[in-house]
Amino acid sequence: MNDLETRLTDALEAAAGTVPDEAASAFQTPVRRRGLPARAWMVVAAAAVAAAVVVPLLVRQSAIGPTTTTCPAGAIASPPKASPSGGVPAGDPPRVPYLVDPRNGEPKYLQDGDVRVPLRIGQSFVSYGRVACGWVGVLGGGGDQVGHLLPDGTFQSYGESRGDGIALSPEGDRVAFITGSGSDTRMVVVSVADDRQVASVPADAQAALTGWNPDGVWYWDHGVKLWKPGADPITIDTNGGILAVWRTTNRMLFSDLSPRPFPCVSVVTLAAGNKLDEVMQERCGMLLRATLSPDGSILVTSDSRGKQNLLTTYDVQTGKSTTHTVPAGVTTRHKAVWEDAEHILIARTSTNSVETPAMRCNVLTGTCETLDTPDFAIDPGYR
């Protein structure tokens, strides 16, 4: 193995070892819709540092597709570095795929570990999960296209998204999204391995996709619906509440929308008779925001008391909680980005011309650190 191949292998192993799969123009990006190449388990990209020599590599066996395949090559490039801000120390770059906007007239790019994927001017890409030889997500710029981004920037389109969410299956082998308009609106499921539509169901023009967990695809269509592709959708009575769904657990975050002094959330699962069963009693707060860990074991809420910004972590099984004071701008939300079982990523915010940098916070200790800003942007697509 030569030095370049060794460096690529190290980059691949580093990304694979630190991040779970779940754990988000000239319009000239090539788009392939038929005859897709075989795919393997993870991203591999290569470029010689000085000579721009590209070496395609064989990658490891995947649960999706054949044993080996040649991935188109992209580039190896170190991620941007962060600087301390407002007394908050700088942290390492995110360990999930994220979008970088240089803000200097150059096009945006997707960064995943040491792998950098070029986009075209005016384009953006939101990753919803790693798949064989790339990422599944939404390419923006001239209409939102759901598809597979390869390491060299080639994009294989599955179809146009209505912008009401997409969801990767728990196994990572299929993707669901809403497409069409008016009476032609449908929820479709496409196989990641071969770009083939494997299921679909009619949907209302106002339908919105919530997520896909081991119970099936959850979406709103004149009420909350649950659909196992290949069967008929069923209606789930949520009494007007809304759900947040993660692909890695059947536990869901339930937000009660009934008139109350303060917003409230609880943790629920699907029970017999297509009812929701409360796993953890609701928590309420004046400015409450909440998120659930990818394995469903931790509920995290953010709230404010006076000038204090608070982050509270609950053990879903026991209800025991710990509250930490965290920097201004740290807030949780249903679609918060979980980097791993203990860390959440908070996108940069700007309020009254005051910009708060992107941050990483340990929900168990309350310690936070800044991420690269203003060049770093991440979308909560890792459900």
C-alpha positions as CSV (number, residue, x, y, z in Angstrom):
1,M,0.0,0.0,0.0
2,N,1.5,3.4,-1.0
3,D,1.4,6.6,1.2
4,L,-1.6,8.0,-0.6
5,E,-3.6,4.8,-0.1
6,T,-2.5,4.6,3.5
7,R,-3.7,8.1,4.1
8,L,-7.1,7.4,2.5
9,T,-7.5,4.2,4.5
10,D,-6.7,6.2,7.7
11,A,-9.3,8.8,6.9
12,L,-11.9,6.1,6.2
13,E,-11.2,4.2,9.4
14,A,-11.2,7.4,11.5
15,A,-14.6,8.4,10.2
16,A,-16.0,5.0,10.6
17,G,-14.7,4.5,14.1
18,T,-16.0,7.8,15.5
19,V,-19.4,8.4,14.0
20,P,-22.4,6.1,13.8
21,D,-24.2,5.9,10.5
22,E,-27.2,7.6,12.1
23,A,-25.8,9.9,13.7
24,A,-27.2,16.4,8.4
25,S,-25.0,27.1,-9.0
26,A,-24.1,26.6,-12.4
27,F,-26.3,23.5,-11.9
28,Q,-23.7,21.4,-13.7
29,T,-23.2,18.6,-11.2
30,P,-23.5,15.4,-13.3
31,V,-26.8,13.6,-12.5
32,R,-27.1,9.9,-13.3
33,R,-30.6,8.2,-13.0
34,R,-30.0,4.8,-14.6
35,G,-27.3,2.2,-14.5
36,L,-25.9,3.1,-11.2
37,P,-22.5,1.6,-10.2
38,A,-22.4,-1.0,-7.4
39,R,-21.8,0.5,-4.0
40,A,-20.0,-0.5,-0.9
41,W,-20.1,0.6,2.8
42,M,-18.4,3.9,3.2
43,V,-16.9,7.0,1.6
44,V,-13.5,6.7,0.0
45,A,-11.9,9.7,-1.8
46,A,-8.4,10.3,-3.1
47,A,-6.3,13.2,-4.5
48,A,-2.5,13.6,-4.5
49,V,-1.6,16.7,-2.5
50,A,0.6,18.3,-5.1
51,A,0.1,16.5,-8.3
52,A,-3.7,16.0,-8.3
53,V,-3.3,12.4,-9.1
54,V,-6.6,10.5,-8.4
55,V,-6.5,6.9,-7.2
56,P,-9.8,5.0,-7.1
57,L,-9.9,2.4,-4.3
58,L,-11.8,-0.8,-3.6
59,V,-13.8,-0.5,-0.4
60,R,-15.2,-3.0,2.1
61,Q,-18.2,-5.2,1.9
62,S,-21.6,-3.6,2.6
63,A,-24.9,-4.9,3.7
64,I,-26.1,-3.1,0.6
65,G,-24.7,-4.3,-2.7
66,P,-21.8,-6.5,-3.6
67,T,-18.5,-7.3,-1.8
68,T,-16.3,-4.7,-3.5
69,T,-16.7,-1.7,-5.9
70,T,-14.7,1.2,-7.1
71,C,-15.8,4.5,-5.7
72,P,-15.2,7.7,-7.8
73,A,-12.5,9.7,-6.1
74,G,-12.9,13.1,-4.5
75,A,-10.2,14.9,-2.4
76,I,-8.5,14.6,0.9
77,A,-8.5,18.0,2.7
78,S,-8.3,18.9,6.4
79,P,-11.5,20.4,7.8
80,P,-11.6,24.1,8.9
81,K,-10.3,24.9,12.4
82,A,-12.3,26.7,15.1
83,S,-11.2,29.6,17.3
84,P,-12.3,30.3,20.9
85,S,-15.2,32.7,21.3
86,G,-16.7,34.5,24.3
87,G,-14.7,32.4,26.7
88,V,-15.8,29.2,25.1
89,P,-12.8,27.0,24.0
90,A,-12.4,25.8,20.5
91,G,-13.2,22.2,19.7
92,D,-12.3,19.6,17.0
93,P,-14.3,19.7,13.7
94,P,-17.6,17.8,13.7
95,R,-17.6,14.1,13.4
96,V,-20.7,14.1,11.2
97,P,-21.0,15.3,7.6
98,Y,-21.5,19.0,7.4
99,L,-21.6,21.8,4.8
100,V,-19.0,24.5,4.6
101,D,-19.6,27.9,3.1
102,P,-16.3,29.7,2.5
103,R,-18.2,33.0,2.1
104,N,-15.6,34.3,-0.3
105,G,-17.3,33.6,-3.6
106,E,-16.1,30.1,-3.7
107,P,-18.6,27.2,-3.9
108,K,-19.7,25.3,-0.8
109,Y,-18.5,21.9,-0.1
110,L,-19.4,18.9,2.1
111,Q,-16.8,17.9,4.6
112,D,-16.8,14.5,6.3
113,G,-13.7,13.9,8.4
114,D,-10.8,14.5,6.0
115,V,-12.9,13.8,2.9
116,R,-14.0,17.0,1.0
117,V,-16.7,16.9,-1.7
118,P,-17.0,19.8,-4.1
119,L,-20.3,21.3,-5.0
120,R,-21.2,23.8,-7.8
121,I,-21.6,27.5,-7.2
122,G,-25.1,28.1,-5.8
123,Q,-25.6,24.5,-4.6
124,S,-25.9,23.2,-1.1
125,F,-26.3,19.6,0.2
126,V,-27.9,18.4,3.4
127,S,-26.8,14.9,4.4
128,Y,-29.4,12.5,6.0
129,G,-26.9,9.7,6.5
130,R,-23.9,7.9,5.2
131,V,-24.5,5.1,2.7
132,A,-22.4,3.0,0.4
133,C,-19.8,5.2,-1.3
134,G,-21.3,8.5,-0.3
135,W,-24.2,10.2,1.4
136,V,-28.0,10.3,0.9
137,G,-29.5,13.8,1.2
138,V,-31.0,16.8,-0.5
139,L,-29.1,18.8,-3.2
140,G,-30.4,22.4,-3.2
141,G,-30.0,24.9,-6.0
142,G,-32.5,24.9,-8.8
143,G,-35.0,22.7,-7.1
144,D,-34.5,20.3,-4.2
145,Q,-33.4,16.9,-5.5
146,V,-33.2,13.8,-3.2
147,G,-30.4,11.5,-4.1
148,H,-26.9,10.0,-3.6
149,L,-23.9,12.3,-3.5
150,L,-20.6,10.6,-4.5
151,P,-17.2,11.6,-3.3
152,D,-16.3,13.3,-6.6
153,G,-19.4,15.6,-6.4
154,T,-21.4,13.5,-8.9
155,F,-25.1,13.4,-7.8
156,Q,-27.4,10.6,-8.6
157,S,-31.0,11.9,-8.3
158,Y,-33.9,9.8,-7.0
159,G,-36.4,12.6,-7.8
160,E,-37.5,16.0,-6.8
161,S,-38.5,16.6,-3.2
162,R,-41.4,18.8,-2.2
163,G,-39.3,20.1,0.7
164,D,-41.4,18.4,3.4
165,G,-38.7,16.1,4.7
166,I,-36.9,12.9,3.7
167,A,-36.1,9.9,5.8
168,L,-33.5,7.2,5.6
169,S,-34.6,3.7,6.7
170,P,-33.2,2.2,9.9
171,E,-31.2,-0.2,7.8
172,G,-29.9,2.6,5.6
173,D,-30.9,0.8,2.4
174,R,-34.0,2.9,1.4
175,V,-35.0,6.5,1.5
176,A,-38.6,7.9,1.7
177,F,-39.6,11.3,0.5
178,I,-42.7,13.2,-0.8
179,T,-42.7,14.2,-4.4
180,G,-45.2,15.5,-7.0
181,S,-47.8,18.2,-6.6
182,G,-51.6,18.5,-6.4
183,S,-53.4,15.3,-7.1
184,D,-50.1,13.7,-8.2
185,T,-48.5,14.0,-4.7
186,R,-47.1,10.7,-3.5
187,M,-44.9,9.3,-0.7
188,V,-42.2,7.2,-2.4
189,V,-39.5,4.8,-1.2
190,V,-36.4,4.3,-3.3
191,S,-33.7,1.6,-3.0
192,V,-30.3,3.2,-2.3
193,A,-28.5,0.3,-4.0
194,D,-30.1,0.5,-7.4
195,D,-32.1,3.8,-7.7
196,R,-35.3,1.7,-7.9
197,Q,-38.7,2.9,-6.6
198,V,-39.8,0.0,-4.4
199,A,-43.0,1.4,-2.9
200,S,-45.3,4.4,-3.0
201,V,-48.6,5.6,-1.5
202,P,-50.8,8.6,-2.5
203,A,-50.4,11.7,-0.2
204,D,-52.2,15.0,0.2
205,A,-50.6,18.1,-1.3
206,Q,-50.0,19.3,2.3
207,A,-48.5,16.0,3.6
208,A,-45.2,16.2,5.6
209,L,-42.7,13.5,6.4
210,T,-41.8,13.1,10.1
211,G,-39.3,10.2,10.0
212,W,-38.7,6.5,9.7
213,N,-38.1,4.3,12.7
214,P,-38.3,0.5,13.3
215,D,-42.1,0.8,13.3
216,G,-42.3,2.3,9.8
217,V,-42.6,5.7,8.1
218,W,-44.3,8.4,10.1
219,Y,-45.9,11.4,8.3
220,W,-48.7,13.9,8.6
221,D,-51.6,13.7,6.2
222,H,-54.8,14.9,7.8
223,G,-53.5,13.4,11.0
224,V,-50.5,11.4,12.0
225,K,-50.0,8.3,9.7
226,L,-47.8,5.3,10.0
227,W,-46.8,3.4,6.9
228,K,-45.0,0.1,6.5
229,P,-44.0,0.2,2.8
230,G,-46.0,-2.5,1.0
231,A,-49.0,-2.2,3.4
232,D,-51.7,0.4,3.8
233,P,-51.0,3.4,6.0
234,I,-52.8,3.5,9.4
235,T,-53.9,6.6,11.4
236,I,-52.4,7.1,14.9
237,D,-54.4,9.1,17.4
238,T,-52.0,11.7,18.9
239,N,-54.8,14.0,20.3
240,G,-53.4,16.9,18.2
241,G,-49.8,16.5,19.4
242,I,-46.8,16.2,17.1
243,L,-44.0,13.6,17.1
244,A,-40.2,13.7,16.4
245,V,-38.9,10.4,15.1
246,W,-35.3,8.9,15.0
247,R,-34.4,6.0,12.8
248,T,-32.4,4.3,15.5
249,T,-35.1,3.9,18.2
250,N,-38.8,3.3,18.4
251,R,-39.0,5.9,21.2
252,M,-40.3,9.2,20.0
253,L,-40.5,12.7,21.3
254,F,-44.1,13.9,21.8
255,S,-45.0,17.6,22.0
256,D,-48.4,18.5,23.5
257,L,-50.0,21.3,21.6
258,S,-53.1,21.7,23.8
259,P,-53.5,25.1,25.4
260,R,-51.2,25.3,28.5
261,P,-49.2,27.9,30.4
262,F,-46.0,26.3,29.2
263,P,-45.0,23.9,26.4
264,C,-44.6,20.3,27.4
265,V,-42.9,17.2,26.0
266,S,-42.8,13.5,26.8
267,V,-41.2,10.3,25.5
268,V,-43.6,7.8,23.9
269,T,-43.7,4.5,21.9
270,L,-46.2,2.8,19.7
271,A,-48.4,0.4,21.8
272,A,-51.0,-2.2,21.0
273,G,-54.1,-0.9,19.2
274,N,-52.1,1.8,17.4
275,K,-52.0,3.9,20.5
276,L,-49.1,5.9,22.0
277,D,-47.7,4.7,25.3
278,E,-45.9,7.1,27.5
279,V,-42.4,5.9,28.5
280,M,-41.4,9.0,30.4
281,Q,-43.8,11.6,31.9
282,E,-44.0,15.0,30.4
283,R,-41.6,17.9,31.2
284,C,-42.7,21.5,30.9
285,G,-41.0,24.9,30.8
286,M,-41.5,28.5,29.8
287,L,-39.0,28.4,26.8
288,L,-38.7,24.6,26.7
289,R,-36.9,23.0,23.7
290,A,-36.2,19.3,23.7
291,T,-34.4,16.5,21.8
292,L,-34.0,12.7,22.3
293,S,-30.8,10.8,22.0
294,P,-30.5,8.5,19.0
295,D,-30.9,5.4,21.2
296,G,-33.9,6.9,23.0
297,S,-32.2,6.7,26.4
298,I,-31.7,10.4,27.1
299,L,-34.1,13.3,27.0
300,V,-32.4,16.7,26.8
301,T,-34.2,20.0,27.4
302,S,-33.1,23.6,27.2
303,D,-34.7,26.5,29.0
304,S,-33.9,29.9,30.5
305,R,-34.3,31.3,34.0
306,G,-33.5,34.9,34.2
307,K,-30.1,35.4,32.5
308,Q,-29.2,31.7,33.0
309,N,-29.3,29.4,30.0
310,L,-29.9,25.8,31.2
311,L,-29.5,22.4,29.7
312,T,-31.2,19.5,31.6
313,T,-30.5,15.8,30.9
314,Y,-33.0,13.2,31.9
315,D,-32.5,9.4,32.1
316,V,-35.6,8.2,30.2
317,Q,-35.8,4.9,32.2
318,T,-35.5,6.4,35.7
319,G,-36.5,10.0,35.2
320,K,-33.4,11.2,37.1
321,S,-32.1,14.6,35.9
322,T,-29.1,16.8,35.9
323,T,-29.1,20.5,35.1
324,H,-26.1,22.5,33.8
325,T,-25.6,26.2,33.1
326,V,-24.4,26.5,29.5
327,P,-23.3,29.4,27.2
328,A,-25.8,31.7,25.6
329,G,-27.1,30.3,22.3
330,V,-27.1,26.7,23.3
331,T,-30.5,25.3,22.7
332,T,-32.0,22.0,21.9
333,R,-34.8,21.2,19.4
334,H,-36.6,18.2,18.1
335,K,-34.1,17.8,15.2
336,A,-30.9,18.5,17.1
337,V,-27.8,17.0,15.6
338,W,-26.4,14.2,17.8
339,E,-22.7,13.7,17.1
340,D,-22.6,10.6,19.3
341,A,-24.4,9.3,22.4
342,E,-23.2,12.2,24.5
343,H,-22.7,15.2,22.3
344,I,-25.1,17.5,20.4
345,L,-24.2,20.1,17.8
346,I,-25.8,23.5,17.8
347,A,-25.8,25.5,14.6
348,R,-24.7,29.1,14.7
349,T,-27.4,31.7,15.2
350,S,-27.7,35.4,14.6
351,T,-30.0,37.5,16.8
352,N,-30.2,41.3,16.6
353,S,-27.0,41.3,14.6
354,V,-25.2,39.3,17.3
355,E,-23.8,36.0,16.0
356,T,-23.4,33.1,18.3
357,P,-20.9,30.5,17.0
358,A,-21.7,26.9,16.3
359,M,-21.0,24.7,19.3
360,R,-20.7,21.2,20.6
361,C,-22.0,20.4,24.0
362,N,-21.6,17.3,26.2
363,V,-25.1,16.7,27.5
364,L,-23.8,14.7,30.5
365,T,-21.4,17.3,31.8
366,G,-22.7,20.6,30.3
367,T,-19.2,21.5,28.9
368,C,-19.3,23.2,25.5
369,E,-16.8,24.2,22.8
370,T,-17.0,26.3,19.7
371,L,-16.9,24.9,16.2
372,D,-15.7,26.7,13.1
373,T,-17.8,29.8,12.4
374,P,-19.0,31.5,10.3
375,D,-17.9,29.0,7.7
376,F,-19.6,26.0,9.2
377,A,-23.3,25.1,8.7
378,I,-25.0,21.9,9.7
379,D,-28.6,20.9,9.2
380,P,-30.4,18.5,11.6
381,G,-30.7,15.6,9.2
382,Y,-29.4,12.8,11.4
383,R,-32.6,11.4,12.8
